[in-house]
Amino acid sequence: MVIDPSAPASLLVVMAHPDDAEFSAGGTLARWTDAGVRVTYCVCTDGDKGTSDPSRDPREVAEQRIAEQRAAARVLGVEEVLFLGHPDGTLQPTLALRRDVVRVIRQVRPEAVLCPDPTRRFGAAYINHPDHRAIGEVALDAVYPSARDPLVFPELVEEGLEPHKVVQVFLSNPSEPTCLVDISTTLERKIEALRQHRSQITDDRLREFIPRRAAEVGEPHGLAAAEAFALIRLG
């Protein structure tokens, strides 16, 4: 197990919904932006289905969640948030979605990508959202080989977007963690960022579940609070 892997110079975070980045990596992102890492979010949906109230207009839900995501990103020091606008709740690993993610990779040209682990399907008390699995699969396929190869999506080259090679991938909420980031100094920032997602999470849950989960991840390795990832080094 690697503790506190070297931070990349630049990072693209590819997630399905507003709030996914903060839940899975908020403490890590706060640490890395403090260290000067340039972090960009690519959020593939607007979260327009994120309500239990059937009377709400999905467009209104999306507007609220976009605003919440931008506020949370600011708390963590993330300056750029891109939304792809794909339908919430029904993401599929299509070529169209992969092309959109490749486009962002070629625009941002990050050293590393952070995305969900697509192999994580369920646990003892939860089922992983299918959107998380779909975007994890899409992001990995976009990193390798699609963003790298000039003959894949040649229309992107015609747009002026040259191929780009990502050299590291961090999988969040991994089935088999290989590295931990100590977030004991940034746990409160993670909680404050999540607090911006007022439509999705209660303060009671923030104060109970988030610290408890961070402690469960960190304590076996002598850390008060940590986030886990599987690290892929592509060289």
PyMOL commands that set and color helices and strands:
alter all, ss='L'
color gray80, all
select helices_A, chain A and resi 20-34+58-76+95-108+130-146+154-158+187-195+203-221
alter helices_A, ss='H'
color red, helices_A
select strands_A, chain A and resi 2-3+10-15+38-45+80-86+112-116+168-172+179-182+226-233
alter strands_A, ss='S'
color yellow, strands_A
deselect
rebuild
show_as cartoon
